[in-house]
Amino acid sequence: MIGKVLWDEFFNNRDWPVASAVAIAMLVLPPRADGPGAAAAARRERGMNRLSPFLAVMLTLGYAFLYGPIVSLIVYSFNASRLVTVWAGFSTRWYVELAGNEAIRGAALTSLEVAIFAASFALVLGTLAGFALQRYRRFTSRGLFGMLVTAPLVMPEVITGLSLLLLFVTLEQTIGWPDGRGILTITIAHLTLGTAYVAVIVEARLAAFDRSLEEAALDLGARPWKVFLVITLPLIAPALVAGWLLAFTLSLDDLVLASFTSGPSATTLPMVIFSSVRRGVSPQINALATLFLATVTVTVLLAGRLMARRPERPSPDESTRSA
């Protein structure tokens, strides 16, 4: 893949001009789009209202290509054979062995611990950063601050991981902290990445925020901190929940940053899976992936049910007519 080519050209072959040319070519290639006008709109309208047999077949093949491997992974997680491509009958032995696998269980607990702490601290820092960027637009070095907050969003993770590794090594040699690399350093790395996402989400939510509610509370004598805690935070709570969940998911799924900032005392679940897959896919990994898929599916279905049961708020016109 193109990422592997760039990695080889930069770090193995040291041919930076070729890698830079490939990167620039990726940036300047324009996306394909239909031309403006009524003709393009009519073509899109016809494509939405009618599905030809050829497109139906291609759509079916596309879904089979995307979800076929996932289905086969689930099926072979119940395979009795140790060979993942040879069916030898139905069995749940790999789920039993997975429950007794100390390495995977310890790595899963480490990943959960890191993800919870990293997402929680990222929520606090990202909320403060997003609030500062949206509400205080004329403080000194605002542009520099905004660039530093959002830099992890556009910077390759391999560069971020290498930078953090050099930072931790320098700090350890200079002041003796941190004492080696482990859970703390991984949490700081994931915190750095999660803060950027939370800040962007909170800033976007505050941009559409009705400040008249805060102004009314201030006119009634409320302190700024009380207005922030009692009015602002509850109204932007959906953005805070979304930011925390996104930071938690990114931390739980991250491999690159954890590989650079971890040590012998801490190994995350993606690192264990990656090292296991490099030696060959184990049926236990299939069972683990199936459990993850089941958890995500149940969570999404429950969220959909809760959103479907939530009563819709009447529009202002309907409220006026009913009154």
One Martini backbone bead per residue (centre of mass of N, CA, C, O) as a GRO file, in nm:
protein
  323
    1MET     BB    1   0.102   0.032   0.008
    2ILE     BB    2   0.150   0.368   0.023
    3GLY     BB    3   0.249   0.375   0.318
    4LYS     BB    4   0.477   0.167   0.282
    5VAL     BB    5   0.634   0.324   0.067
    6LEU     BB    6   0.691   0.573   0.237
    7TRP     BB    7   0.839   0.430   0.463
    8ASP     BB    8   1.070   0.312   0.290
    9GLU     BB    9   1.175   0.580   0.166
   10PHE     BB   10   1.240   0.722   0.436
   11PHE     BB   11   1.375   0.479   0.635
   12ASN     BB   12   1.532   0.283   0.430
   13ASN     BB   13   1.625   0.448   0.156
   14ARG     BB   14   1.640   0.769   0.188
   15ASP     BB   15   1.420   0.879  -0.042
   16TRP     BB   16   1.277   1.176  -0.017
   17PRO     BB   17   1.194   1.284  -0.300
   18VAL     BB   18   1.005   1.051  -0.379
   19ALA     BB   19   0.817   1.064  -0.134
   20SER     BB   20   0.732   1.358  -0.176
   21ALA     BB   21   0.609   1.320  -0.457
   22VAL     BB   22   0.389   1.123  -0.371
   23ALA     BB   23   0.253   1.306  -0.162
   24ILE     BB   24   0.185   1.540  -0.356
   25ALA     BB   25   0.013   1.372  -0.551
   26MET     BB   26  -0.206   1.306  -0.337
   27LEU     BB   27  -0.289   1.611  -0.287
   28VAL     BB   28  -0.348   1.712  -0.605
   29LEU     BB   29  -0.568   1.516  -0.650
   30PRO     BB   30  -0.870   1.538  -0.774
   31PRO     BB   31  -1.186   1.502  -0.724
   32ARG     BB   32  -1.459   1.347  -0.838
   33ALA     BB   33  -1.707   1.536  -1.029
   34ASP     BB   34  -1.981   1.680  -1.116
   35GLY     BB   35  -2.116   1.900  -1.295
   36PRO     BB   36  -2.286   2.166  -1.322
   37GLY     BB   37  -2.634   2.159  -1.324
   38ALA     BB   38  -2.916   2.003  -1.447
   39ALA     BB   39  -2.789   1.744  -1.563
   40ALA     BB   40  -2.651   1.640  -1.307
   41ALA     BB   41  -2.907   1.636  -1.132
   42ALA     BB   42  -3.062   1.436  -1.311
   43ARG     BB   43  -2.864   1.200  -1.289
   44ARG     BB   44  -2.884   1.171  -0.981
   45GLU     BB   45  -3.192   1.126  -0.972
   46ARG     BB   46  -3.196   0.868  -1.145
   47GLY     BB   47  -2.995   0.703  -0.962
   48MET     BB   48  -3.189   0.710  -0.708
   49ASN     BB   49  -3.462   0.589  -0.851
   50ARG     BB   50  -3.263   0.388  -1.017
   51LEU     BB   51  -3.169   0.032  -1.047
   52SER     BB   52  -2.974  -0.143  -1.217
   53PRO     BB   53  -2.866  -0.459  -1.266
   54PHE     BB   54  -2.565  -0.390  -1.267
   55LEU     BB   55  -2.566  -0.228  -0.998
   56ALA     BB   56  -2.678  -0.456  -0.823
   57VAL     BB   57  -2.442  -0.651  -0.867
   58MET     BB   58  -2.216  -0.460  -0.770
   59LEU     BB   59  -2.334  -0.416  -0.489
   60THR     BB   60  -2.321  -0.711  -0.400
   61LEU     BB   61  -2.015  -0.747  -0.442
   62GLY     BB   62  -1.930  -0.523  -0.250
   63TYR     BB   63  -2.055  -0.643   0.008
   64ALA     BB   64  -1.905  -0.913  -0.011
   65PHE     BB   65  -1.619  -0.790   0.003
   66LEU     BB   66  -1.658  -0.647   0.284
   67TYR     BB   67  -1.833  -0.888   0.460
   68GLY     BB   68  -1.716  -1.169   0.408
   69PRO     BB   69  -1.467  -1.178   0.601
   70ILE     BB   70  -1.636  -1.137   0.859
   71VAL     BB   71  -1.805  -1.392   0.836
   72SER     BB   72  -1.566  -1.592   0.826
   73LEU     BB   73  -1.452  -1.517   1.101
   74ILE     BB   74  -1.697  -1.610   1.265
   75VAL     BB   75  -1.709  -1.901   1.168
   76TYR     BB   76  -1.397  -1.977   1.241
   77SER     BB   77  -1.434  -1.938   1.555
   78PHE     BB   78  -1.600  -2.240   1.544
   79ASN     BB   79  -1.349  -2.402   1.491
   80ALA     BB   80  -1.180  -2.705   1.565
   81SER     BB   81  -0.945  -2.612   1.415
   82ARG     BB   82  -0.625  -2.466   1.400
   83LEU     BB   83  -0.696  -2.414   1.116
   84VAL     BB   84  -0.847  -2.137   0.963
   85THR     BB   85  -0.903  -2.294   0.660
   86VAL     BB   86  -1.010  -2.558   0.820
   87TRP     BB   87  -1.286  -2.751   0.845
   88ALA     BB   88  -1.380  -2.949   1.167
   89GLY     BB   89  -1.611  -2.820   1.307
   90PHE     BB   90  -1.796  -2.751   1.579
   91SER     BB   91  -1.664  -2.501   1.820
   92THR     BB   92  -1.568  -2.344   2.160
   93ARG     BB   93  -1.257  -2.365   2.240
   94TRP     BB   94  -1.147  -2.071   2.179
   95TYR     BB   95  -1.310  -1.927   2.400
   96VAL     BB   96  -1.190  -2.081   2.635
   97GLU     BB   97  -0.891  -2.010   2.577
   98LEU     BB   98  -0.930  -1.703   2.583
   99ALA     BB   99  -1.018  -1.685   2.887
  100GLY     BB  100  -0.714  -1.821   2.966
  101ASN     BB  101  -0.556  -1.579   2.844
  102GLU     BB  102  -0.332  -1.376   2.995
  103ALA     BB  103  -0.224  -1.184   2.775
  104ILE     BB  104  -0.497  -1.081   2.664
  105ARG     BB  105  -0.624  -0.998   2.932
  106GLY     BB  106  -0.404  -0.793   3.017
  107ALA     BB  107  -0.420  -0.617   2.758
  108ALA     BB  108  -0.719  -0.539   2.789
  109LEU     BB  109  -0.692  -0.394   3.062
  110THR     BB  110  -0.485  -0.188   2.967
  111SER     BB  111  -0.657  -0.060   2.743
  112LEU     BB  112  -0.890   0.031   2.926
  113GLU     BB  113  -0.727   0.208   3.117
  114VAL     BB  114  -0.610   0.399   2.908
  115ALA     BB  115  -0.878   0.489   2.771
  116ILE     BB  116  -1.017   0.614   3.016
  117PHE     BB  117  -0.801   0.821   3.097
  118ALA     BB  118  -0.755   0.958   2.822
  119ALA     BB  119  -1.053   1.045   2.772
  120SER     BB  120  -1.094   1.213   3.031
  121PHE     BB  121  -0.859   1.416   2.992
  122ALA     BB  122  -0.940   1.500   2.702
  123LEU     BB  123  -1.210   1.624   2.782
  124VAL     BB  124  -1.101   1.854   2.953
  125LEU     BB  125  -0.893   1.982   2.757
  126GLY     BB  126  -1.077   2.002   2.504
  127THR     BB  127  -1.292   2.185   2.628
  128LEU     BB  128  -1.108   2.424   2.697
  129ALA     BB  129  -0.996   2.465   2.410
  130GLY     BB  130  -1.268   2.506   2.262
  131PHE     BB  131  -1.360   2.745   2.435
  132ALA     BB  132  -1.121   2.935   2.369
  133LEU     BB  133  -1.151   2.935   2.052
  134GLN     BB  134  -1.458   3.042   2.052
  135ARG     BB  135  -1.467   3.284   2.282
  136TYR     BB  136  -1.146   3.362   2.235
  137ARG     BB  137  -1.036   3.554   1.950
  138ARG     BB  138  -0.800   3.784   2.086
  139PHE     BB  139  -0.564   3.635   2.178
  140THR     BB  140  -0.255   3.560   2.220
  141SER     BB  141  -0.168   3.323   1.996
  142ARG     BB  142  -0.420   3.177   1.867
  143GLY     BB  143  -0.310   3.043   1.612
  144LEU     BB  144  -0.097   2.870   1.754
  145PHE     BB  145  -0.289   2.720   1.942
  146GLY     BB  146  -0.470   2.594   1.722
  147MET     BB  147  -0.241   2.440   1.578
  148LEU     BB  148  -0.151   2.264   1.825
  149VAL     BB  149  -0.424   2.125   1.878
  150THR     BB  150  -0.470   2.017   1.559
  151ALA     BB  151  -0.211   1.863   1.465
  152PRO     BB  152  -0.284   1.552   1.524
  153LEU     BB  153  -0.492   1.530   1.282
  154VAL     BB  154  -0.252   1.568   1.038
  155MET     BB  155  -0.047   1.399   1.169
  156PRO     BB  156   0.138   1.145   1.158
  157GLU     BB  157   0.166   0.890   1.384
  158VAL     BB  158   0.468   0.828   1.344
  159ILE     BB  159   0.561   1.115   1.419
  160THR     BB  160   0.429   1.136   1.695
  161GLY     BB  161   0.562   0.885   1.822
  162LEU     BB  162   0.858   0.972   1.781
  163SER     BB  163   0.841   1.238   1.939
  164LEU     BB  164   0.753   1.115   2.211
  165LEU     BB  165   0.992   0.930   2.248
  166LEU     BB  166   1.209   1.153   2.256
  167LEU     BB  167   1.084   1.303   2.493
  168PHE     BB  168   1.098   1.077   2.707
  169VAL     BB  169   1.402   1.026   2.688
  170THR     BB  170   1.494   1.314   2.762
  171LEU     BB  171   1.349   1.335   3.036
  172GLU     BB  172   1.488   1.092   3.169
  173GLN     BB  173   1.785   1.209   3.134
  174THR     BB  174   1.726   1.485   3.286
  175ILE     BB  175   1.487   1.421   3.537
  176GLY     BB  176   1.377   1.107   3.560
  177TRP     BB  177   1.118   1.163   3.373
  178PRO     BB  178   1.015   0.890   3.307
  179ASP     BB  179   1.033   0.559   3.442
  180GLY     BB  180   0.996   0.473   3.174
  181ARG     BB  181   0.785   0.270   2.974
  182GLY     BB  182   0.414   0.279   2.979
  183ILE     BB  183   0.111   0.364   3.077
  184LEU     BB  184   0.174   0.665   3.099
  185THR     BB  185   0.285   0.716   2.809
  186ILE     BB  186   0.037   0.612   2.658
  187THR     BB  187  -0.166   0.810   2.780
  188ILE     BB  188  -0.031   1.068   2.676
  189ALA     BB  189  -0.051   1.000   2.376
  190HIS     BB  190  -0.365   0.966   2.369
  191LEU     BB  191  -0.427   1.244   2.485
  192THR     BB  192  -0.315   1.409   2.250
  193LEU     BB  193  -0.516   1.298   2.038
  194GLY     BB  194  -0.797   1.338   2.185
  195THR     BB  195  -0.794   1.648   2.229
  196ALA     BB  196  -0.834   1.732   1.936
  197TYR     BB  197  -1.115   1.608   1.892
  198VAL     BB  198  -1.265   1.745   2.124
  199ALA     BB  199  -1.211   2.040   2.042
  200VAL     BB  200  -1.362   2.031   1.770
  201ILE     BB  201  -1.641   1.946   1.877
  202VAL     BB  202  -1.684   2.177   2.083
  203GLU     BB  203  -1.646   2.414   1.890
  204ALA     BB  204  -1.885   2.339   1.702
  205ARG     BB  205  -2.103   2.356   1.924
  206LEU     BB  206  -2.050   2.655   2.014
  207ALA     BB  207  -2.117   2.790   1.737
  208ALA     BB  208  -2.444   2.693   1.788
  209PHE     BB  209  -2.481   2.862   2.038
  210ASP     BB  210  -2.707   3.008   2.267
  211ARG     BB  211  -2.615   3.302   2.444
  212SER     BB  212  -2.880   3.409   2.579
  213LEU     BB  213  -2.881   3.221   2.824
  214GLU     BB  214  -2.626   3.330   2.957
  215GLU     BB  215  -2.709   3.628   2.966
  216ALA     BB  216  -2.954   3.585   3.149
  217ALA     BB  217  -2.799   3.469   3.391
  218LEU     BB  218  -2.615   3.717   3.434
  219ASP     BB  219  -2.849   3.923   3.479
  220LEU     BB  220  -2.946   3.744   3.744
  221GLY     BB  221  -2.643   3.691   3.901
  222ALA     BB  222  -2.461   3.492   3.782
  223ARG     BB  223  -2.184   3.327   3.767
  224PRO     BB  224  -1.968   3.221   3.532
  225TRP     BB  225  -1.920   2.935   3.653
  226LYS     BB  226  -2.222   2.867   3.689
  227VAL     BB  227  -2.300   2.895   3.394
  228PHE     BB  228  -2.107   2.676   3.290
  229LEU     BB  229  -2.219   2.436   3.475
  230VAL     BB  230  -2.548   2.477   3.438
  231ILE     BB  231  -2.568   2.553   3.114
  232THR     BB  232  -2.339   2.480   2.915
  233LEU     BB  233  -2.277   2.181   2.974
  234PRO     BB  234  -2.564   2.056   2.934
  235LEU     BB  235  -2.594   2.162   2.629
  236ILE     BB  236  -2.300   2.008   2.546
  237ALA     BB  237  -2.320   1.701   2.621
  238PRO     BB  238  -2.325   1.549   2.346
  239ALA     BB  239  -2.035   1.642   2.268
  240LEU     BB  240  -1.893   1.516   2.513
  241VAL     BB  241  -1.973   1.224   2.460
  242ALA     BB  242  -1.856   1.206   2.175
  243GLY     BB  243  -1.563   1.276   2.254
  244TRP     BB  244  -1.516   1.043   2.453
  245LEU     BB  245  -1.579   0.809   2.260
  246LEU     BB  246  -1.364   0.879   2.050
  247ALA     BB  247  -1.117   0.870   2.238
  248PHE     BB  248  -1.163   0.580   2.333
  249THR     BB  249  -1.149   0.442   2.054
  250LEU     BB  250  -0.868   0.540   1.968
  251SER     BB  251  -0.718   0.412   2.208
  252LEU     BB  252  -0.817   0.112   2.173
  253ASP     BB  253  -0.704   0.107   1.852
  254ASP     BB  254  -0.418   0.175   1.896
  255LEU     BB  255  -0.070   0.114   1.766
  256VAL     BB  256   0.151   0.325   1.703
  257LEU     BB  257   0.181   0.486   1.968
  258ALA     BB  258   0.216   0.237   2.151
  259SER     BB  259   0.478   0.128   2.016
  260PHE     BB  260   0.656   0.383   2.093
  261THR     BB  261   0.551   0.424   2.422
  262SER     BB  262   0.620   0.148   2.507
  263GLY     BB  263   0.694  -0.132   2.721
  264PRO     BB  264   0.750  -0.419   2.896
  265SER     BB  265   0.514  -0.334   3.117
  266ALA     BB  266   0.335  -0.261   2.845
  267THR     BB  267   0.044  -0.408   2.674
  268THR     BB  268  -0.164  -0.395   2.421
  269LEU     BB  269  -0.403  -0.537   2.232
  270PRO     BB  270  -0.306  -0.454   1.944
  271MET     BB  271  -0.016  -0.564   1.989
  272VAL     BB  272  -0.092  -0.860   2.030
  273ILE     BB  273  -0.239  -0.902   1.764
  274PHE     BB  274  -0.010  -0.820   1.574
  275SER     BB  275   0.201  -1.030   1.671
  276SER     BB  276   0.018  -1.278   1.612
  277VAL     BB  277  -0.034  -1.231   1.303
  278ARG     BB  278   0.266  -1.247   1.208
  279ARG     BB  279   0.264  -1.571   1.286
  280GLY     BB  280  -0.039  -1.612   1.257
  281VAL     BB  281  -0.359  -1.697   1.250
  282SER     BB  282  -0.563  -1.731   1.523
  283PRO     BB  283  -0.854  -1.853   1.656
  284GLN     BB  284  -0.852  -1.652   1.895
  285ILE     BB  285  -0.871  -1.397   1.719
  286ASN     BB  286  -1.145  -1.462   1.604
  287ALA     BB  287  -1.291  -1.463   1.877
  288LEU     BB  288  -1.219  -1.174   1.957
  289ALA     BB  289  -1.348  -1.033   1.710
  290THR     BB  290  -1.634  -1.140   1.764
  291LEU     BB  291  -1.674  -0.997   2.035
  292PHE     BB  292  -1.644  -0.714   1.927
  293LEU     BB  293  -1.877  -0.725   1.722
  294ALA     BB  294  -2.098  -0.787   1.929
  295THR     BB  295  -2.064  -0.535   2.102
  296VAL     BB  296  -2.111  -0.324   1.882
  297THR     BB  297  -2.389  -0.420   1.785
  298VAL     BB  298  -2.540  -0.391   2.054
  299THR     BB  299  -2.481  -0.091   2.096
  300VAL     BB  300  -2.613   0.016   1.836
  301LEU     BB  301  -2.897  -0.100   1.886
  302LEU     BB  302  -2.950   0.044   2.154
  303ALA     BB  303  -2.913   0.332   2.047
  304GLY     BB  304  -3.143   0.311   1.837
  305ARG     BB  305  -3.372   0.257   2.038
  306LEU     BB  306  -3.339   0.513   2.208
  307MET     BB  307  -3.377   0.715   1.971
  308ALA     BB  308  -3.666   0.610   1.886
  309ARG     BB  309  -3.801   0.673   2.181
  310ARG     BB  310  -3.754   0.959   2.146
  311PRO     BB  311  -3.911   1.240   2.165
  312GLU     BB  312  -4.033   1.480   1.967
  313ARG     BB  313  -4.000   1.806   1.904
  314PRO     BB  314  -4.179   2.064   1.857
  315SER     BB  315  -4.235   2.306   1.666
  316PRO     BB  316  -4.304   2.637   1.683
  317ASP     BB  317  -4.564   2.624   1.508
  318GLU     BB  318  -4.703   2.391   1.664
  319SER     BB  319  -4.704   2.531   1.940
  320THR     BB  320  -4.879   2.773   1.851
  321ARG     BB  321  -5.128   2.615   1.753
  322SER     BB  322  -5.185   2.461   2.020
  323ALA     BB  323  -5.215   2.739   2.184
   0.00000   0.00000   0.00000
